[in-house]
């Protein structure tokens, strides 16, 4: 799906994708990137579902997408200890946090409880990016969020 999106955004370019870990240099994990196309990309999996996002580099410097199975307003009580003494995030807030740290490029190397959400923005500690957060329409039973830096 991402390769098709890349070709539709940049006809004639090589739609190859790669990952590389900024910490250890391995190529079997880490942020996903287009090898030679001028686009930013992201992917998320939850159960049997996948969500992808791509944007031209001229329109976005970074983006991250996250999907999770379940209702958007449900509190994720399993994360209570991580976020204490604050309340645990809702699934909508959690997908915003995950999308933001993907867009940041460090993923869960950033402690998720340190990401701050306010209105339609995410603030990732140590990042110089201003990340806009967009709740996405998703099929019933899924929550989806996009974080994008322009």
DSSP file (Angstrom, degrees, kcal/mol; ACC not computed):
  #  RESIDUE AA STRUCTURE BP1 BP2  ACC     N-H-->O    O-->H-N    N-H-->O    O-->H-N    TCO  KAPPA ALPHA  PHI   PSI    X-CA   Y-CA   Z-CA
    1    1 A X     >        0   0    0      0, 0.0     4,-2.2     0, 0.0     5,-0.1   0.000 360.0 360.0 360.0 -42.6    0.0    0.0    0.0
    2    2 A X  H  >  +     0   0    0      1,-0.2     4,-2.9     2,-0.2     5,-0.2   0.912 360.0  53.0 -65.1 -40.7    2.8    2.4    0.8
    3    3 A X  H  > S+     0   0    0      1,-0.2     4,-2.4     2,-0.2    -1,-0.2   0.912 109.4  49.6 -60.3 -40.9    4.6    1.8   -2.4
    4    4 A X  H  > S+     0   0    0      2,-0.2     4,-2.1     1,-0.2    -1,-0.2   0.900 111.1  49.7 -63.5 -40.0    1.4    2.6   -4.3
    5    5 A X  H  X S+     0   0    0     -4,-2.2     4,-2.1     2,-0.2    -2,-0.2   0.916 109.8  50.9 -64.3 -42.4    1.0    5.8   -2.3
    6    6 A X  H  X S+     0   0    0     -4,-2.9     4,-2.6     1,-0.2    -2,-0.2   0.933 110.9  47.9 -60.7 -46.3    4.5    6.8   -3.0
    7    7 A X  H  < S+     0   0    0     -4,-2.4    -1,-0.2     1,-0.2    -2,-0.2   0.872 111.2  51.0 -64.2 -36.7    4.1    6.2   -6.8
    8    8 A X  H  < S+     0   0    0     -4,-2.1     3,-0.3     1,-0.2    -1,-0.2   0.849 115.8  42.0 -70.1 -31.3    0.8    8.2   -6.7
    9    9 A X  H  < S+     0   0    0     -4,-2.1     2,-0.2     1,-0.2    -2,-0.2   0.826 132.4  21.6 -79.6 -32.8    2.5   11.1   -4.9
   10   10 A X  S >< S-     0   0    0     -4,-2.6     3,-1.9    -5,-0.2    -1,-0.2  -0.645  83.4-152.5-137.8  75.3    5.7   10.9   -7.0
   11   11 A X  T 3  S+     0   0    0     -3,-0.3     3,-0.1     1,-0.2    -3,-0.1  -0.184  79.0  18.7 -54.0 137.5    5.1    9.2  -10.4
   12   12 A X  T 3  S+     0   0    0      1,-0.3    -1,-0.2    -5,-0.1     2,-0.2   0.363  94.7 121.9  87.7  -5.3    8.2    7.5  -11.8
   13   13 A X  S <  S-     0   0    0     -3,-1.9     2,-0.5    -7,-0.1    -1,-0.3  -0.501  74.4 -98.2 -89.1 161.6   10.2    7.4   -8.6
   14   14 A X        -     0   0    0     -2,-0.2    22,-0.5     1,-0.1    23,-0.3  -0.674  31.1-158.0 -73.4 120.0   11.6    4.2   -7.0
   15   15 A X        +     0   0    0     -2,-0.5    -9,-0.1    21,-0.1    -1,-0.1   0.168  38.4 144.9 -89.5  20.7    9.0    3.3   -4.3
   16   16 A X        -     0   0    0     18,-0.1    19,-2.6     1,-0.1    20,-0.4  -0.237  32.8-155.9 -62.2 146.7   11.5    1.3   -2.2
   17   17 A X  E     +A   34   0A   0     17,-0.2     2,-0.3    18,-0.1    17,-0.2  -0.880  13.3 176.6-121.3 153.3   11.2    1.4    1.6
   18   18 A X  E     -A   33   0A   0     15,-2.3    15,-2.5    -2,-0.3     2,-0.3  -0.981  16.6-147.5-150.1 159.8   13.8    0.7    4.3
   19   19 A X  E     +A   32   0A   0      8,-0.4     2,-0.3    -2,-0.3    13,-0.2  -0.937  15.9 174.1-123.9 153.4   14.2    0.7    8.0
   20   20 A X  E     -A   31   0A   0     11,-0.9    11,-0.6    -2,-0.3     2,-0.5  -0.913  29.4-125.6-158.3 135.4   17.2    1.5   10.1
   21   21 A X     >  -     0   0    0      5,-2.7     4,-2.0    -2,-0.3     9,-0.1  -0.685   9.2-153.9 -83.8 123.4   17.6    1.9   13.8
   22   22 A X  T  4 S+     0   0    0     -2,-0.5    -1,-0.1    83,-0.3    84,-0.1   0.717  94.0  48.1 -68.5 -18.3   19.2    5.2   14.8
   23   23 A X  T  4 S+     0   0    0      3,-0.1    -1,-0.2     1,-0.0     7,-0.0   0.909 130.8  10.6 -87.2 -46.4   20.6    3.5   18.0
   24   24 A X  T  4 S-     0   0    0      2,-0.1    -2,-0.2     0, 0.0    -1,-0.0   0.562  90.1-124.5-114.6  -9.8   22.1    0.3   16.8
   25   25 A X     <  +     0   0    0     -4,-2.0    -3,-0.1     1,-0.2     5,-0.0   0.417  56.6 148.9  83.3  -3.1   22.2    0.7   13.0
   26   26 A X        -     0   0    0      1,-0.1    -5,-2.7    -6,-0.1     3,-0.3  -0.294  42.1-148.8 -64.8 150.2   20.3   -2.6   12.4
   27   27 A X  S    S+     0   0    0     -7,-0.2    -8,-0.4     1,-0.2    -1,-0.1   0.217  83.9  75.9-105.8  15.1   18.1   -2.7    9.3
   28   28 A X  S    S+     0   0    0      1,-0.1     2,-0.3   -10,-0.1    -1,-0.2   0.356 105.6  16.5-105.2   5.4   15.4   -5.0   10.6
   29   29 A X  S    S+     0   0    0     -3,-0.3     2,-0.2     2,-0.1    -1,-0.1  -0.964  81.8  77.7-161.1 171.1   13.7   -2.4   12.8
   30   30 A X  S    S-     0   0    0     -2,-0.3    -9,-0.2   -11,-0.1    76,-0.1  -0.552  83.9 -15.5 112.3-179.7   13.5    1.3   13.3
   31   31 A X  E     -A   20   0A   0    -11,-0.6   -11,-0.9    74,-0.4     2,-0.3  -0.259  66.2-124.3 -60.2 138.7   11.8    4.2   11.5
   32   32 A X  E     +A   19   0A   0    -13,-0.2     9,-0.4     9,-0.1     2,-0.3  -0.625  36.6 173.9 -81.9 140.8   10.4    3.4    8.1
   33   33 A X  E     -A   18   0A   0    -15,-2.5   -15,-2.3    -2,-0.3     2,-0.4  -0.993  37.6-108.9-146.8 153.9   11.5    5.6    5.3
   34   34 A X  E     -A   17   0A   0      5,-0.5   -17,-0.2    -2,-0.3   -18,-0.1  -0.689  29.6-143.1 -77.5 133.6   11.3    5.9    1.5
   35   35 A X  S    S-     0   0    0    -19,-2.6    -1,-0.1    -2,-0.4   -18,-0.1   0.939  84.6  -8.2 -68.6 -48.8   14.7    5.1    0.1
   36   36 A X  S    S+     0   0    0    -22,-0.5     2,-0.3   -20,-0.4    -1,-0.1   0.487 106.2 100.0-131.6  -5.5   14.8    7.6   -2.8
   37   37 A X  S    S-     0   0    0    -21,-0.3     2,-2.3   -23,-0.3    -3,-0.2  -0.635  76.1-120.3 -85.1 142.9   11.3    9.2   -3.1
   38   38 A X  S    S+     0   0    0     -2,-0.3    19,-2.8   -32,-0.1    20,-0.4  -0.408  77.2 104.8 -80.2  66.1   10.8   12.7   -1.5
   39   39 A X  E     -B   56   0B   0     -2,-2.3    -5,-0.5    17,-0.3     2,-0.4  -0.945  63.6-133.6-138.9 158.7    8.1   11.5    0.8
   40   40 A X  E     -B   55   0B   0     15,-2.6    15,-2.0    -2,-0.3     2,-0.3  -0.918  31.1-172.1-110.3 144.9    7.6   10.8    4.5
   41   41 A X  E     -B   54   0B   0     -9,-0.4     2,-0.3    -2,-0.4    22,-0.3  -0.898  14.5-178.5-137.5 160.7    5.8    7.6    5.5
   42   42 A X  E     -B   53   0B   0     11,-2.0    11,-2.2    -2,-0.3     2,-0.3  -0.979   4.9-166.2-156.5 154.0    4.4    5.7    8.4
   43   43 A X  E     -B   52   0B   0     -2,-0.3     2,-0.3     9,-0.2     9,-0.2  -0.988   2.5-172.9-142.0 149.3    2.7    2.4    9.1
   44   44 A X  E     -B   51   0B   0      7,-2.2     7,-2.5    -2,-0.3     2,-0.4  -0.997   5.2-160.9-143.7 145.0    0.7    0.9   12.0
   45   45 A X  E     +B   50   0B   0     -2,-0.3     2,-0.3     5,-0.2     5,-0.2  -0.957  12.6 170.0-124.7 143.5   -0.7   -2.6   12.7
   46   46 A X  E >   -B   49   0B   0      3,-2.2     3,-2.4    -2,-0.4    22,-0.1  -0.841  66.8 -48.3-151.8 115.0   -3.3   -3.7   15.1
   47   47 A X  T 3  S-     0   0    0     -2,-0.3    -1,-0.2     1,-0.3     0, 0.0  -0.393 124.2 -18.8  57.0-131.7   -4.7   -7.2   15.0
   48   48 A X  T 3  S+     0   0    0     -3,-0.1     2,-0.3    -2,-0.1    -1,-0.3   0.382 121.0  95.7 -85.8   6.0   -5.5   -7.9   11.3
   49   49 A X  E <   -B   46   0B   0     -3,-2.4    -3,-2.2    18,-0.0     2,-0.4  -0.682  49.8-171.2-103.7 150.4   -5.6   -4.2   10.4
   50   50 A X  E     -B   45   0B   0     -2,-0.3     2,-0.4    -5,-0.2    -5,-0.2  -0.994   3.0-166.7-135.7 143.5   -3.0   -2.0    8.9
   51   51 A X  E     -B   44   0B   0     -7,-2.5    -7,-2.2    -2,-0.4     2,-0.3  -0.992   8.6-172.0-127.7 139.4   -3.0    1.8    8.4
   52   52 A X  E     -B   43   0B   0     -2,-0.4     2,-0.3    -9,-0.2    -9,-0.2  -0.930   4.4-171.8-129.1 154.4   -0.5    3.7    6.2
   53   53 A X  E     +B   42   0B   0    -11,-2.2   -11,-2.0    -2,-0.3     2,-0.3  -0.995   6.2 172.5-144.0 145.4    0.3    7.3    5.7
   54   54 A X  E     +B   41   0B   0     -2,-0.3     2,-0.3   -13,-0.2   -13,-0.2  -0.988   1.2 175.3-150.4 147.5    2.5    9.2    3.2
   55   55 A X  E     -B   40   0B   0    -15,-2.0   -15,-2.6    -2,-0.3     5,-0.1  -0.989  39.3 -96.6-149.8 148.0    3.0   12.8    2.4
   56   56 A X  E >>  -B   39   0B   0     -2,-0.3     3,-1.9   -17,-0.2     4,-1.7  -0.382  32.8-124.1 -62.5 143.6    5.4   14.7    0.1
   57   57 A X  T 34 S+     0   0    0    -19,-2.8   -18,-0.1     1,-0.3    -1,-0.1   0.739 111.2  64.8 -61.7 -21.9    8.4   16.0    1.9
   58   58 A X  T 34 S+     0   0    0    -20,-0.4    -1,-0.3     1,-0.2     3,-0.1   0.711 110.9  35.9 -72.7 -19.0    7.5   19.5    0.6
   59   59 A X  T <4 S+     0   0    0     -3,-1.9     2,-0.3     1,-0.3    -2,-0.2   0.672 127.5  23.2-105.2 -22.9    4.3   19.3    2.7
   60   60 A X     <  -     0   0    0     -4,-1.7    -1,-0.3     1,-0.1    90,-0.3  -0.998  47.4-162.6-147.6 138.9    5.5   17.5    5.8
   61   61 A X  S    S-     0   0    0     88,-2.5     2,-0.3    -2,-0.3    89,-0.2   0.692  84.2  -0.9 -91.4 -21.0    8.8   17.0    7.4
   62   62 A X  E     -C  149   0C   0     87,-1.3    87,-2.8   -22,-0.1    -1,-0.3  -0.975  62.0-179.2-162.1 151.2    7.6   14.0    9.5
   63   63 A X  E     -C  148   0C   0     -2,-0.3     2,-0.3   -22,-0.3    85,-0.2  -0.991   4.9-170.3-152.9 156.6    4.5   12.0   10.1
   64   64 A X  E     -C  147   0C   0     83,-2.5    83,-3.0    -2,-0.3     2,-0.4  -0.994   5.0-163.5-145.1 142.5    3.3    9.1   12.2
   65   65 A X  E     -C  146   0C   0     -2,-0.3     2,-0.4    81,-0.2    81,-0.2  -0.962   7.2-177.1-125.8 145.3    0.2    7.0   12.2
   66   66 A X  E     -C  145   0C   0     79,-2.2    79,-2.3    -2,-0.4     2,-0.3  -0.996   4.0-175.3-142.7 138.7   -1.2    4.7   14.9
   67   67 A X  E     -C  144   0C   0     -2,-0.4     2,-0.3    77,-0.2    77,-0.2  -0.968   4.2-177.1-128.2 148.8   -4.3    2.5   15.0
   68   68 A X  E     -C  143   0C   0     75,-2.2    75,-2.6    -2,-0.3     2,-0.3  -0.996  31.0-112.3-142.1 144.0   -5.5    0.4   17.9
   69   69 A X  E    S+C  142   0C   0     -2,-0.3    73,-0.3    73,-0.2     2,-0.2  -0.615  77.8  48.6 -71.9 131.7   -8.4   -2.0   18.3
   70   70 A X  S    S-     0   0    0     71,-3.5    -2,-0.2    -2,-0.3     2,-0.1  -0.462  93.1 -43.6 124.9 167.0  -11.1   -0.6   20.6
   71   71 A X    >   -     0   0    0     -2,-0.2     3,-1.2     1,-0.1    20,-0.4  -0.385  45.7-131.0 -69.9 140.4  -13.2    2.4   21.4
   72   72 A X  T 3  S+     0   0    0      1,-0.2    20,-2.5    70,-0.2    21,-0.3   0.831 103.6  49.0 -61.2 -36.3  -11.5    5.8   21.3
   73   73 A X  T 3  S+     0   0    0     18,-0.2     2,-0.3    17,-0.2    -1,-0.2   0.442  82.2 115.0 -90.0   1.8  -12.8    7.0   24.7
   74   74 A X    <   -     0   0    0     -3,-1.2    17,-1.8     1,-0.1     2,-0.2  -0.550  67.5-125.6 -74.2 130.4  -11.9    3.8   26.7
   75   75 A X  B     -G   90   0D   0     -2,-0.3     2,-1.3    15,-0.2    15,-0.3  -0.537  14.2-131.3 -73.1 140.6   -9.3    4.4   29.4
   76   76 A X    >   +     0   0    0     13,-2.9     3,-2.5    -2,-0.2    13,-0.2  -0.669  29.4 177.3 -94.8  80.5   -6.3    2.1   29.1
   77   77 A X  G >  S+     0   0    0     -2,-1.3     3,-1.8     1,-0.3     4,-0.3   0.734  72.1  71.9 -59.6 -24.6   -6.1    0.9   32.7
   78   78 A X  G 3  S+     0   0    0      1,-0.3    -1,-0.3    -3,-0.1     3,-0.2   0.651  97.7  51.0 -65.4 -13.8   -3.2   -1.4   31.9
   79   79 A X  G <> S+     0   0    0     -3,-2.5     4,-1.9    10,-0.2    -1,-0.3   0.293  77.6 106.7-102.7   7.7   -1.1    1.7   31.5
   80   80 A X  H <> S+     0   0    0     -3,-1.8     4,-1.3     1,-0.2    -1,-0.1   0.890  78.0  50.2 -56.5 -44.5   -2.1    3.2   34.9
   81   81 A X  H  4 S+     0   0    0     -4,-0.3     3,-0.3     1,-0.2    -1,-0.2   0.904 109.7  51.1 -62.9 -41.4    1.2    2.4   36.6
   82   82 A X  H  4 S+     0   0    0      1,-0.2    -1,-0.2    -4,-0.2    -2,-0.2   0.872 118.4  37.0 -63.0 -38.0    3.2    4.0   33.8
   83   83 A X  H >< S+     0   0    0     -4,-1.9     3,-1.6     3,-0.1    -1,-0.2   0.513  95.3 162.8 -97.1  -5.3    1.2    7.3   33.9
   84   84 A X  T 3<  +     0   0    0     -4,-1.3     3,-0.1     1,-0.3    -3,-0.0  -0.265  58.6  28.5 -58.2 142.6    0.6    7.5   37.7
   85   85 A X  T 3  S+     0   0    0      1,-0.0    -1,-0.3     3,-0.0    -2,-0.1  -0.997 119.4  65.7 -86.2  -1.9   -0.2    9.7   39.4
   86   86 A X  S <  S-     0   0    0     -3,-1.6    -3,-0.1     1,-0.1     3,-0.1  -0.329  99.6 -91.5 -71.8 162.0   -2.0   11.0   36.3
   87   87 A X        -     0   0    0      1,-0.1    -1,-0.1    -3,-0.1     3,-0.1  -0.382  49.0 -98.8 -66.7 151.4   -4.9    9.0   34.9
   88   88 A X        -     0   0    0      1,-0.1   -11,-0.1    -3,-0.1    -1,-0.1  -0.360  48.2 -97.9 -67.1 155.7   -4.1    6.5   32.2
   89   89 A X        -     0   0    0    -13,-0.2   -13,-2.9   -14,-0.1   -10,-0.2  -0.298  30.3-116.8 -71.9 158.1   -4.7    7.7   28.7
   90   90 A X  B  >  -G   75   0D   0    -15,-0.3     4,-2.8     1,-0.1   -15,-0.2  -0.416  37.2-101.0 -77.7 169.1   -7.7    6.9   26.6
   91   91 A X  H  > S+     0   0    0    -17,-1.8     4,-2.6   -20,-0.4     5,-0.2   0.890 126.2  54.0 -61.2 -38.0   -7.2    4.9   23.5
   92   92 A X  H  > S+     0   0    0    -20,-2.5     4,-1.7     2,-0.2    -1,-0.2   0.932 111.1  45.0 -61.1 -44.9   -7.5    8.2   21.5
   93   93 A X  H  > S+     0   0    0    -21,-0.3     4,-2.4     1,-0.2    -2,-0.2   0.902 112.1  52.5 -65.5 -39.7   -4.7    9.7   23.6
   94   94 A X  H  X S+     0   0    0     -4,-2.8     4,-2.8     1,-0.2     5,-0.2   0.916 108.7  49.0 -63.9 -42.4   -2.6    6.6   23.4
   95   95 A X  H  X S+     0   0    0     -4,-2.6     4,-2.5     1,-0.2    -1,-0.2   0.858 110.5  52.2 -66.5 -32.0   -2.8    6.6   19.6
   96   96 A X  H  X S+     0   0    0     -4,-1.7     4,-2.3    -5,-0.2    -2,-0.2   0.917 110.7  47.5 -66.3 -42.7   -1.8   10.3   19.6
   97   97 A X  H  X S+     0   0    0     -4,-2.4     4,-2.4     2,-0.2     5,-0.2   0.945 114.3  46.0 -62.7 -48.4    1.2    9.5   21.8
   98   98 A X  H  X S+     0   0    0     -4,-2.8     4,-1.7     1,-0.2    -2,-0.2   0.906 112.9  49.5 -64.4 -40.8    2.3    6.6   19.6
   99   99 A X  H  X S+     0   0    0     -4,-2.5     4,-2.4    -5,-0.2    -1,-0.2   0.901 111.2  51.3 -62.9 -39.5    1.8    8.6   16.4
  100  100 A X  H  X S+     0   0    0     -4,-2.3     4,-2.3     1,-0.2    -2,-0.2   0.914 109.9  46.6 -65.6 -43.7    3.8   11.5   17.8
  101  101 A X  H  X>S+     0   0    0     -4,-2.4     6,-2.4     2,-0.2     4,-1.0   0.803 111.9  52.4 -73.2 -25.5    6.8    9.3   18.8
  102  102 A X  H ><5S+     0   0    0     -4,-1.7     3,-0.5    -5,-0.2    -2,-0.2   0.935 110.6  47.1 -68.0 -46.4    6.7    7.6   15.4
  103  103 A X  H 3<5S+     0   0    0     -4,-2.4    -2,-0.2     1,-0.2    -1,-0.2   0.879 108.4  56.2 -61.7 -37.0    6.8   11.0   13.7
  104  104 A X  H 3<5S-     0   0    0     -4,-2.3    -1,-0.2    -5,-0.2    -2,-0.2   0.805 108.6-130.6 -63.5 -29.8    9.6   12.1   16.1
  105  105 A X  T <<5S+     0   0    0     -4,-1.0   -74,-0.4    -3,-0.5   -83,-0.3   0.280  88.3  87.1  97.6 -10.6   11.6    9.0   14.8
  106  106 A X    > < -     0   0    0     -5,-0.6     3,-2.0     1,-0.2    -4,-0.2   0.573  67.3-170.9 -98.5  -9.7   12.5    7.7   18.2
  107  107 A X  G >   -     0   0    0     -6,-2.4     3,-1.8     1,-0.3    -1,-0.2  -0.187  67.4 -12.4  55.9-144.8    9.4    5.6   18.8
  108  108 A X  G 3  S+     0   0    0      1,-0.3    -1,-0.3     3,-0.0     4,-0.2   0.282 113.5  91.8 -78.8  14.5    9.0    4.1   22.2
  109  109 A X  G <  S+     0   0    0     -3,-2.0     2,-0.5    -8,-0.1    -1,-0.3   0.645  79.7  73.7 -71.3 -15.7   12.7    5.0   23.0
  110  110 A X  S <  S-     0   0    0     -3,-1.8     2,-0.4    -4,-0.1     5,-0.1  -0.861 104.2-112.9 -92.4 129.5   10.8    8.1   24.3
  111  111 A X    >   -     0   0    0     -2,-0.5     3,-2.2     1,-0.2     4,-0.4  -0.494  24.0-144.4 -63.6 117.1    9.0    7.4   27.5
  112  112 A X  G >  S+     0   0    0     -2,-0.4     3,-1.2     1,-0.3    -1,-0.2   0.791  94.9  63.3 -60.2 -28.8    5.4    7.7   26.5
  113  113 A X  G 3  S+     0   0    0      1,-0.2    -1,-0.3   -31,-0.1    -2,-0.1   0.666  97.2  60.0 -70.0 -12.7    4.3    9.2   29.8
  114  114 A X  G <  S+     0   0    0     -3,-2.2     2,-0.3     2,-0.1    -1,-0.2   0.592  80.4 100.6 -89.2 -11.5    6.5   12.2   29.0
  115  115 A X    <   -     0   0    0     -3,-1.2     2,-0.5    -4,-0.4     9,-0.2  -0.604  65.3-148.9 -74.4 130.4    4.7   13.1   25.8
  116  116 A X  E     -D  123   0C   0      7,-2.4     7,-3.0    -2,-0.3     2,-0.4  -0.874   9.6-163.4-107.2 132.5    2.3   16.0   26.4
  117  117 A X  E     +D  122   0C   0     -2,-0.5     2,-0.3     5,-0.2     5,-0.2  -0.936  13.0 169.3-112.2 133.4   -0.9   16.4   24.5
  118  118 A X  E >   -D  121   0C   0      3,-2.2     3,-2.1    -2,-0.4     2,-0.3  -0.929  61.5 -52.2-145.1 125.6   -2.9   19.6   24.4
  119  119 A X  T 3  S-     0   0    0     -2,-0.3     0, 0.0     1,-0.3     0, 0.0  -0.321 124.5 -14.6  50.9-109.9   -5.9   20.2   22.1
  120  120 A X  T 3  S+     0   0    0     -2,-0.3    13,-2.7    -3,-0.1     2,-0.3   0.001 120.8  84.2-112.4  28.0   -4.5   19.3   18.6
  121  121 A X  E <   -DE 118 132C   0     -3,-2.1    -3,-2.2    11,-0.3     2,-0.4  -0.944  55.4-154.9-130.7 150.7   -0.8   19.3   19.4
  122  122 A X  E     -DE 117 131C   0      9,-2.1     9,-1.1    -2,-0.3     2,-0.6  -0.984   7.1-157.4-122.0 138.5    1.7   16.8   20.8
  123  123 A X  E     -D  116   0C   0     -7,-3.0    -7,-2.4    -2,-0.4     2,-0.5  -0.952   7.3-165.8-118.1 110.5    4.9   17.8   22.5
  124  124 A X    >   -     0   0    0     -2,-0.6     3,-1.9     5,-0.4     5,-0.2  -0.846  29.6-112.3 -97.8 125.3    7.6   15.1   22.5
  125  125 A X  T 3  S+     0   0    0     -2,-0.5     3,-0.1     1,-0.3   -10,-0.1  -0.293  99.2  14.2 -60.3 137.2   10.5   15.8   24.9
  126  126 A X  T 3  S+     0   0    0      1,-0.3     2,-0.3     2,-0.0    -1,-0.3   0.501 100.4 120.2  80.2   4.1   13.8   16.6   23.2
  127  127 A X    <   -     0   0    0     -3,-1.9    -1,-0.3     2,-0.1   -23,-0.0  -0.786  53.9-156.2-103.8 145.7   12.2   17.1   19.8
  128  128 A X        +     0   0    0     -2,-0.3     2,-0.3    -3,-0.1    -1,-0.1   0.202  64.1 107.2 -97.9  14.8   12.3   20.3   17.8
  129  129 A X        -     0   0    0     -5,-0.2     2,-0.7    20,-0.0    -5,-0.4  -0.734  62.3-145.4 -98.4 141.0    9.1   19.4   15.9
  130  130 A X        -     0   0    0     -2,-0.3     2,-0.6    -7,-0.1    20,-0.5  -0.926  27.0-158.5 -97.4 112.5    5.7   20.9   16.4
  131  131 A X  E     -E  122   0C   0     -9,-1.1    -9,-2.1    -2,-0.7     2,-0.3  -0.832   7.7-152.8-103.0 118.5    3.4   18.0   15.8
  132  132 A X  E     -EF 121 148C   0     16,-2.9    16,-2.3    -2,-0.6     2,-0.5  -0.696  15.0-145.1 -82.6 139.5   -0.2   18.5   14.8
  133  133 A X  E     - F   0 147C   0    -13,-2.7     2,-0.5    -2,-0.3    14,-0.2  -0.919  15.6-173.6-111.4 130.4   -2.5   15.7   15.9
  134  134 A X  E     - F   0 146C   0     12,-2.9    12,-2.6    -2,-0.5     2,-0.4  -0.979  19.1-141.4-127.0 120.2   -5.5   14.6   13.8
  135  135 A X  E     - F   0 145C   0     -2,-0.5     2,-0.3    10,-0.2    10,-0.2  -0.658  29.0-146.6 -73.7 131.1   -8.1   12.0   14.9
  136  136 A X  E     - F   0 144C   0      8,-2.7     8,-0.6    -2,-0.4     2,-0.3  -0.723  15.7-107.8-104.0 149.7   -8.9   10.0   11.8
  137  137 A X        +     0   0    0     -2,-0.3     2,-0.3     6,-0.1     6,-0.1  -0.580  48.5 173.6 -67.8 134.8  -12.2    8.3   10.8
  138  138 A X        -     0   0    0     -2,-0.3     3,-0.1     4,-0.2     4,-0.1  -0.959  37.2 -85.6-141.2 157.1  -11.8    4.6   11.3
  139  139 A X    >   -     0   0    0     -2,-0.3     3,-1.8     1,-0.1    -1,-0.0  -0.211  67.0 -74.0 -58.1 156.7  -14.1    1.6   11.0
  140  140 A X  T 3  S+     0   0    0      1,-0.3    -1,-0.1   -69,-0.0     3,-0.1  -0.243 122.7  28.0 -53.2 136.4  -16.1    0.8   14.1
  141  141 A X  T 3  S+     0   0    0      1,-0.3   -71,-3.5    -3,-0.1     2,-0.4   0.468 104.6  94.2  88.6   2.1  -14.0   -0.8   16.8
  142  142 A X  E <   -C   69   0C   0     -3,-1.8     2,-0.4   -73,-0.3    -1,-0.3  -0.953  55.8-156.6-125.5 147.1  -10.8    1.0   15.7
  143  143 A X  E     -C   68   0C   0    -75,-2.6   -75,-2.2    -2,-0.4     2,-0.4  -0.988  16.9-177.0-120.3 132.3   -9.1    4.2   16.8
  144  144 A X  E     +CF  67 136C   0     -8,-0.6    -8,-2.7    -2,-0.4     2,-0.3  -0.991   6.0 178.0-135.9 138.5   -6.7    6.0   14.5
  145  145 A X  E     -CF  66 135C   0    -79,-2.3   -79,-2.2    -2,-0.4     2,-0.4  -0.996  12.6-154.7-140.8 143.8   -4.6    9.1   14.9
  146  146 A X  E     -CF  65 134C   0    -12,-2.6   -12,-2.9    -2,-0.3     2,-0.4  -0.963   3.6-164.2-118.1 134.5   -2.1   10.9   12.6
  147  147 A X  E     +CF  64 133C   0    -83,-3.0   -83,-2.5    -2,-0.4     2,-0.4  -0.969  17.2 177.5-114.2 134.3    0.7   13.1   13.9
  148  148 A X  E     -CF  63 132C   0    -16,-2.3   -16,-2.9    -2,-0.4     2,-0.5  -0.998  22.3-155.7-143.1 139.1    2.3   15.4   11.3
  149  149 A X  E      C   62   0C   0    -87,-2.8   -88,-2.5    -2,-0.4   -87,-1.3  -0.953 360.0 360.0-110.8 130.5    5.0   18.1   11.3
  150  150 A X              0   0    0    -20,-0.5    -1,-0.1    -2,-0.5   -19,-0.1   0.367 360.0 360.0-118.2 360.0    4.9   20.7    8.6
